[in-house]
Amino acid sequence: MASEKENLKALLLGFYDEAEADAVERDIRWADDAMADWPGPAPDPQLLARIKSRIHDESLRRRRRRALLRTLASVAGVAVIAVAAYHVFRPAPGQAPVAGPLLPVSTWAIEVESDARLEEISAELDELADSMKELQIDASAAGSDGTNGRDGADNETTMSLDDFWKG
């Protein structure tokens, strides 16, 4: 890899002839050495603090401006939509506005056939409830040994299921 001195020399030869390139290179080296011998003063901490404060303030001002523009754009969009909705949904001139349901009444109407079927189902459910009550009364009165009417086969099934779950 070429050194910095060779790179500078090759670059200068692209613009100058050999003698001029050597003179320009000497001048550049002298300026680099002078800069290294005489470093610049360090910046004042107060100056740096003021610069940072200005940058922060300007950044905050830009963020606020962007937020304001976004809010204004949103409000303008809502206003456009509201105006468009007003023009689309307003009644024709000379026609009084009519307040009514959003869905037609026919949507909510119940057919007579469904009412008759509902009564049939209700009657069947009532019959089932009555028969369940009778079975419950019969079961509780049948056994005086505390089994509530359960027979031996039922007990065996329950015991075999218990054994199954025990493993």
RODRENMI-524693 format. One line per field, with one value per residue (C-alpha): residue in three letters; z, y, x; residue number from 1. Coordinates in steps of 0.05 Angstrom, whole numbers. Layout:
BEGIN
res (Ala_...)
c3 (Z_...)
c2 (Y_...)
c1 (X_...)
n (NUM_...)
// end
This chain:
BEGIN
res (Met_Ala_Ser_Glu_Lys_Glu_Asn_Leu_Lys_Ala_Leu_Leu_Leu_Gly_Phe_Tyr_Asp_Glu_Ala_Glu_Ala_Asp_Ala_Val_Glu_Arg_Asp_Ile_Arg_Trp_Ala_Asp_Asp_Ala_Met_Ala_Asp_Trp_Pro_Gly_Pro_Ala_Pro_Asp_Pro_Gln_Leu_Leu_Ala_Arg_Ile_Lys_Ser_Arg_Ile_His_Asp_Glu_Ser_Leu_Arg_Arg_Arg_Arg_Arg_Arg_Ala_Leu_Leu_Arg_Thr_Leu_Ala_Ser_Val_Ala_Gly_Val_Ala_Val_Ile_Ala_Val_Ala_Ala_Tyr_His_Val_Phe_Arg_Pro_Ala_Pro_Gly_Gln_Ala_Pro_Val_Ala_Gly_Pro_Leu_Leu_Pro_Val_Ser_Thr_Trp_Ala_Ile_Glu_Val_Glu_Ser_Asp_Ala_Arg_Leu_Glu_Glu_Ile_Ser_Ala_Glu_Leu_Asp_Glu_Leu_Ala_Asp_Ser_Met_Lys_Glu_Leu_Gln_Ile_Asp_Ala_Ser_Ala_Ala_Gly_Ser_Asp_Gly_Thr_Asn_Gly_Arg_Asp_Gly_Ala_Asp_Asn_Glu_Thr_Thr_Met_Ser_Leu_Asp_Asp_Phe_Trp_Lys_Gly)
c3 (0_-19_36_46_15_-48_-54_-49_-100_-149_-141_-153_-214_-245_-243_-245_-277_-234_-209_-193_-159_-113_-96_-80_-39_2_14_38_84_113_126_160_205_223_241_285_320_334_354_354_419_453_446_505_545_549_474_465_515_476_410_439_469_401_366_418_413_337_339_388_345_283_320_344_274_246_300_285_210_222_267_216_160_202_218_144_125_175_150_78_98_138_80_31_78_85_10_-1_54_56_33_-34_-36_-13_19_94_129_153_215_210_226_191_175_146_192_151_176_247_231_258_214_241_223_268_326_317_315_377_414_393_419_485_495_482_531_584_574_581_645_675_658_688_753_756_745_800_849_831_838_907_934_906_948_1023_1028_1009_936_913_867_835_821_825_751_758_818_782_723_769_805_739_714_780_771_700_721_779_728)
c2 (0_68_117_184_220_177_187_263_262_220_266_329_299_295_371_396_377_346_411_446_383_382_455_447_385_423_479_430_395_461_482_415_423_495_473_417_465_518_484_527_550_505_529_565_519_575_584_509_512_570_533_470_511_544_477_448_508_505_430_439_495_450_392_439_466_395_376_438_424_352_375_427_375_328_382_402_329_322_387_363_297_334_381_323_284_344_352_278_266_331_329_357_431_442_374_371_327_262_228_153_88_70_1_-11_-36_-100_-122_-125_-155_-226_-274_-306_-375_-366_-347_-411_-452_-416_-436_-509_-509_-477_-530_-586_-556_-550_-624_-644_-603_-636_-706_-689_-667_-732_-773_-735_-747_-822_-829_-798_-839_-907_-923_-923_-948_-880_-896_-851_-904_-925_-999_-1043_-1037_-962_-969_-1017_-969_-912_-955_-979_-907_-887_-944_-922_-852_-878_-913)
c1 (0_27_45_11_71_68_-7_0_57_16_-44_-2_31_-38_-42_30_96_151_183_118_90_152_144_69_84_137_87_33_82_106_33_18_80_61_-10_18_65_12_-53_-116_-148_-199_-271_-301_-348_-400_-398_-410_-467_-499_-492_-523_-580_-594_-593_-641_-688_-689_-701_-759_-788_-786_-819_-874_-883_-889_-940_-981_-980_-1001_-1058_-1081_-1078_-1121_-1172_-1175_-1187_-1243_-1274_-1271_-1304_-1358_-1374_-1377_-1422_-1468_-1474_-1486_-1536_-1575_-1648_-1668_-1687_-1758_-1763_-1770_-1719_-1750_-1725_-1734_-1700_-1636_-1663_-1732_-1787_-1793_-1725_-1751_-1820_-1831_-1869_-1932_-1906_-1846_-1893_-1932_-1868_-1844_-1907_-1898_-1827_-1848_-1902_-1852_-1803_-1858_-1875_-1802_-1795_-1857_-1831_-1763_-1796_-1836_-1772_-1737_-1794_-1797_-1722_-1719_-1777_-1756_-1695_-1695_-1623_-1593_-1579_-1635_-1663_-1597_-1592_-1531_-1512_-1507_-1462_-1417_-1410_-1392_-1340_-1309_-1304_-1270_-1220_-1207_-1186_-1144_-1101)
n (1_2_3_4_5_6_7_8_9_10_11_12_13_14_15_16_17_18_19_20_21_22_23_24_25_26_27_28_29_30_31_32_33_34_35_36_37_38_39_40_41_42_43_44_45_46_47_48_49_50_51_52_53_54_55_56_57_58_59_60_61_62_63_64_65_66_67_68_69_70_71_72_73_74_75_76_77_78_79_80_81_82_83_84_85_86_87_88_89_90_91_92_93_94_95_96_97_98_99_100_101_102_103_104_105_106_107_108_109_110_111_112_113_114_115_116_117_118_119_120_121_122_123_124_125_126_127_128_129_130_131_132_133_134_135_136_137_138_139_140_141_142_143_144_145_146_147_148_149_150_151_152_153_154_155_156_157_158_159_160_161_162_163_164_165_166_167)
// end
